[in-house]
Amino acid sequence: MSDPLVWLPFDPSELGDPPAGLRYEVVDPTTAVPDSVEEVRFYCAPYQMGPAVGDVLPRMTSLKVVQVLSAGVDNVRSRVPEGVTLCNGRGIHDSSTAELALTLVLASLRDVPGMVRDQDSRRWNTRWRPALADRRVLLVGYGAIGRAIEERLLAFETEVVRVARTAHTDERGPVHSFEELPALLPGADVVVLICPLTSETRGLVDAAFLARMKDGALLVNMARGPVVDTPALLAELHTGRLTAAVDVVDTEPLPADSPWWDAPGLLVSPHVGGASSAMWPRAHRLVREQLQRFAAGEPLHNQMTGAY
């Protein structure tokens, strides 16, 4: 009996010491599907946000594990067959995404885009802008990435208020529930979204949510585009009452004729929260450990569905 087949989106040598007892093939099934598809037991999907990485799943009749390299699994969760374990990339993107979240917050508050435009126009335009120091930041979503963002925010002399699906207390104090958001929003200077896309969070940031935010507050979306009601946010931006920075939008890539491009008070980054030099070393470490556990028949990390 041959060793279990593993499909990887990168060369096995990147793992440093690929676990023994497994066969490896480097495959991107979004471009070509080898004849070995029915033998695959462990599928490490390419790092892509769209649903195409799941198109091959119905053909993987021997599949046991799907490992994605993203923190979110909304693009593949519904397509994973019953009995197959789905694992996310928890831990891979914490540092990169936290860095970008802080970049967007600071750039928006201090108007770095305006400075760049002034530089392009050779215009010296001294202005006063809000600092991050002494601000209250509301973190909506408190998983691994949320905690990484919090650690960086605290170094900027901020007050961080944390919100998760359910209320609890940890060593840093209370973590509030989503039900408490209406009472928390009016006191926040900055609201950072880093929650997963679920039936509960889809459209969470609607007109009512935005209306509860204080005048002059900043909304930063590091979660998923559909967490925010796009027309509602655009309407607020056009009044000038709120500002926003988004790394994710409801339609990606953002079409050239999208109203996002011309919205006032908005900074857009093209879904690059995890796209940094910090990603791949962490991805390789996680996949190597997962494969070691798979080969040894041990429980896998980051299980989202199934029961390996």
BELJOBEL-V662388 format. One record per backbone hydrogen bond with DSSP energy under -1.0 kcal/mol. NH is the residue of the N-H (numbers start at 1). CO is the residue of the C=O. E is the energy in kcal/mol with one decimal. If there is no record, write none. Layout:
nh=NH co=CO e=E
nh=NH co=CO e=E
This chain:
nh=6 co=23 e=-2.7
nh=7 co=42 e=-2.5
nh=8 co=25 e=-2.8
nh=14 co=11 e=-2.3
nh=15 co=12 e=-2.0
nh=16 co=13 e=-1.7
nh=17 co=15 e=-1.8
nh=23 co=4 e=-3.1
nh=25 co=6 e=-2.2
nh=27 co=8 e=-2.4
nh=31 co=28 e=-2.1
nh=32 co=28 e=-1.8
nh=37 co=34 e=-1.4
nh=39 co=36 e=-2.3
nh=41 co=5 e=-2.7
nh=42 co=5 e=-1.8
nh=43 co=65 e=-2.9
nh=44 co=7 e=-2.6
nh=45 co=67 e=-2.1
nh=48 co=46 e=-1.8
nh=54 co=51 e=-2.1
nh=55 co=52 e=-1.5
nh=57 co=54 e=-1.3
nh=59 co=56 e=-1.6
nh=60 co=57 e=-1.6
nh=61 co=59 e=-1.5
nh=63 co=60 e=-1.3
nh=64 co=41 e=-2.6
nh=65 co=41 e=-2.1
nh=66 co=85 e=-3.1
nh=67 co=43 e=-2.9
nh=68 co=87 e=-2.6
nh=76 co=73 e=-1.7
nh=77 co=73 e=-2.9
nh=79 co=76 e=-2.0
nh=80 co=77 e=-1.2
nh=84 co=81 e=-1.9
nh=85 co=64 e=-2.6
nh=86 co=305 e=-1.4
nh=87 co=66 e=-2.9
nh=88 co=302 e=-1.9
nh=89 co=70 e=-3.0
nh=92 co=89 e=-2.5
nh=97 co=93 e=-2.8
nh=98 co=94 e=-2.2
nh=99 co=95 e=-2.3
nh=100 co=96 e=-2.1
nh=101 co=97 e=-2.6
nh=102 co=98 e=-2.2
nh=103 co=99 e=-2.3
nh=104 co=100 e=-2.9
nh=105 co=101 e=-2.3
nh=106 co=102 e=-2.7
nh=107 co=103 e=-2.9
nh=108 co=104 e=-2.2
nh=109 co=105 e=-2.7
nh=110 co=106 e=-2.6
nh=112 co=107 e=-2.5
nh=115 co=111 e=-1.7
nh=116 co=112 e=-2.3
nh=117 co=113 e=-2.2
nh=118 co=114 e=-2.3
nh=119 co=115 e=-2.5
nh=120 co=116 e=-2.5
nh=121 co=117 e=-1.5
nh=122 co=119 e=-1.4
nh=123 co=118 e=-3.1
nh=134 co=157 e=-2.8
nh=135 co=132 e=-1.8
nh=137 co=159 e=-3.2
nh=138 co=190 e=-3.2
nh=139 co=161 e=-3.0
nh=140 co=192 e=-3.1
nh=141 co=139 e=-1.0
nh=141 co=163 e=-2.8
nh=147 co=143 e=-2.3
nh=148 co=144 e=-1.9
nh=149 co=145 e=-2.5
nh=150 co=146 e=-2.4
nh=151 co=147 e=-2.4
nh=152 co=148 e=-1.3
nh=153 co=149 e=-2.5
nh=154 co=150 e=-2.5
nh=156 co=153 e=-1.9
nh=157 co=154 e=-1.4
nh=159 co=135 e=-2.5
nh=161 co=137 e=-3.1
nh=163 co=139 e=-2.1
nh=164 co=176 e=-3.2
nh=168 co=175 e=-2.1
nh=170 co=173 e=-2.5
nh=173 co=170 e=-1.8
nh=175 co=168 e=-3.4
nh=176 co=162 e=-2.9
nh=180 co=177 e=-1.7
nh=181 co=178 e=-1.8
nh=184 co=180 e=-1.4
nh=185 co=181 e=-2.7
nh=187 co=184 e=-1.2
nh=188 co=185 e=-1.8
nh=189 co=136 e=-2.2
nh=190 co=136 e=-1.8
nh=191 co=218 e=-2.9
nh=192 co=138 e=-2.9
nh=193 co=220 e=-3.3
nh=194 co=140 e=-2.8
nh=202 co=198 e=-1.9
nh=203 co=226 e=-2.5
nh=204 co=201 e=-2.4
nh=205 co=227 e=-2.6
nh=206 co=204 e=-1.6
nh=210 co=206 e=-2.5
nh=211 co=207 e=-2.2
nh=212 co=208 e=-1.2
nh=213 co=210 e=-1.1
nh=216 co=241 e=-3.3
nh=217 co=214 e=-1.9
nh=218 co=189 e=-2.2
nh=219 co=243 e=-2.1
nh=220 co=191 e=-3.1
nh=221 co=245 e=-2.3
nh=222 co=193 e=-2.5
nh=227 co=224 e=-1.7
nh=228 co=225 e=-2.1
nh=229 co=205 e=-2.8
nh=233 co=229 e=-2.2
nh=234 co=230 e=-2.8
nh=235 co=231 e=-2.2
nh=236 co=232 e=-1.7
nh=237 co=233 e=-2.5
nh=238 co=234 e=-2.1
nh=243 co=217 e=-2.1
nh=244 co=265 e=-2.6
nh=245 co=219 e=-2.5
nh=246 co=267 e=-2.5
nh=247 co=221 e=-2.5
nh=258 co=255 e=-1.9
nh=261 co=258 e=-1.0
nh=263 co=260 e=-1.3
nh=267 co=244 e=-1.8
nh=269 co=246 e=-2.7
nh=271 co=247 e=-1.0
nh=271 co=269 e=-1.8
nh=276 co=274 e=-1.9
nh=279 co=276 e=-1.7
nh=283 co=279 e=-2.5
nh=284 co=280 e=-2.9
nh=285 co=281 e=-1.7
nh=286 co=282 e=-2.2
nh=287 co=283 e=-2.6
nh=288 co=284 e=-2.4
nh=289 co=285 e=-2.1
nh=290 co=286 e=-2.6
nh=291 co=287 e=-2.6
nh=292 co=288 e=-2.1
nh=293 co=289 e=-2.2
nh=294 co=290 e=-2.7
nh=295 co=291 e=-2.9
nh=296 co=292 e=-1.5
nh=298 co=293 e=-3.0
nh=304 co=86 e=-4.0
nh=305 co=86 e=-1.2
